[in-house]
Amino acid sequence: MTGLKDRRVLVTGATGFVASRLIPELLAAGATLRATSRKPQAIETKFQDVEVVPSDLSDPASLRPALDGVEVAFYLVHSMAGDDFEAKDREAATNFLRAAEEAGVERIVYLSGLGQPDQELSHHLKSRQEVGALLASGKIPTTELRCAIVIGSGSVAFDMLRYLTERLPAMIAPRWLSTRIQPLSEDDLVRYLIAAAAEPEPGGIVEIGGSDIVTYREMILGYAAQRSLRRVIVSVPVLSPRLSSYWVNLVTPVSASIARPLIEGLRNEVVVTNMGAAERYPQIEPIGYEEAVSNALGRQVEAMTEAVMSGESMVPGTDVGLLTDERTVPVASRPEDAATELRELGGDPSWYPLSWAWWIRARLDDLFGGAGLRWQQPDGALVAGVKVDWWTVARAGDRALMLRADMKTPGEAWLAFRVDERASGSELKQSAFFRPRGITGRLYWWLLLPFHAPIFALMSKRLATRMGHR
């Protein structure tokens, strides 16, 4: 087997972070794709070319239709929450292996965690490697890819790091912040997964990682540098994983039950010790940590823009760290007529409600070297890069427009509009996105919310009224 074209491929854990990045690449590779999870409806909505079959790994009977006719199976499932997650992992892997053997699956690709077995591994890492050994004990060739933290929006470990760095100007540094880690970018992980699924001789354990080996402290400071944040880390001799998980739960949306196994895993050094991946997959040259973070931040903007242009929800996990204000207003005209108003925005202050508030905001912007009060309508079509008042067009479509703010803010701001057809005419969806930079950015959003809320509400209604008069 040297490719995936026309091969029937199954992705388990289809609604998870890794699967959401893997599925588009498998489709691009020509695979005949089936996805399964307990509630896979979101995948069916997002990818029409994917066959969706619900299943539950604790119910062996439900796995038979999911695995029927499958040649390659990606096993992307593991538990973390709860005291019995290790037993759940064993049961799920056992059920899956038996069903896969009965279905005649030709190979399994499993995503596991780095860490040397001769170390005292955390329960989380030990369970992941135990599942790999269990899957490999069967008749089906199983390739176990072991990696450390994956850098990408939706990766729980990366999101925890982001929340901590964004929200805490100063933080206590327990011993685990000095553990060496070899993080891997989400793009490189997907490349490795596809390579493992297509290689001619599958099987065995492959350790994969990025080109940099860093500590968790260096990861925090590296992320902070890319976001232009100053962070102070104070070292303390002792802070248990349990106490650390409670602290993470207090200052981030990550629950203590999820944070604890992740933090326990950070006491183990997770670096590549076997360099066989370079020989086995020479076409992959993994990038370093800084580039991976930059790509992840850029990918979030791409996902946000794609959601606006397509009218679909953002891919799970890609909205982490975004603050949003969304308004939906009916429009009394056809979509093609209503959308014409979007292409004529700019140079007219009448669609900005509470103009005095915008004037004050513009004067403040002048003081800090921003765009200021600028009324500007482009001569030609609205395309990416064109200036519209104090915005720059990020993307423009037939019925959608996304603007990036040129105003000085402690973060990045976008304003998006989309017109969709409805039975009684059409509908305008207006979305404001803000990616705050540190605690200052969050304070900015919440302190100005009493002004933003009525402004955004009136703006959407005013624009919808103008659209309806066409």
Secondary structure, 3 states (H helix, E strand, C coil): CCCCCCCEEEEECCCCHHHHHHHHHHHHCCCEEEEECCCCHHHHHHCCCCEECCCCCCCHHHHHHHHCCCCEEEECCCCCCCCCHHHHHHHHHHHHHHHHHHHCCCEEEEEEECCCCCCCCCHHHHHHHHHHHHHHCCCCCEEEEEECCEECCCCHHHHHHHHHHHHCCEEEECHHHHCEECCEEHHHHHHHHHHHHHCCCCCEEEECCCCCCEEHHHHHHHHHHHCCCCCEEEECCCCCHHHHHHHHHHHCCCCHHHHHHHHHHCCCCECCCCCHHHHHCCCCCCCCHHHHHHHHHHHHHHHHHHHHHHCCCCCCCCCCCCEEEEEEEEECCCHHHHHHHHCCCCCCHHHCCCHHHHHHHHHHHHHCCCCCCCCCCCCCCCCCCCEECCEEEEEECCCEEEEEECCCCCEEEEEEEEEEEECCEEEEEEEEEEEECHHHHHHHHHHHHHHHHHHHHHHHHHHHHHHHCC
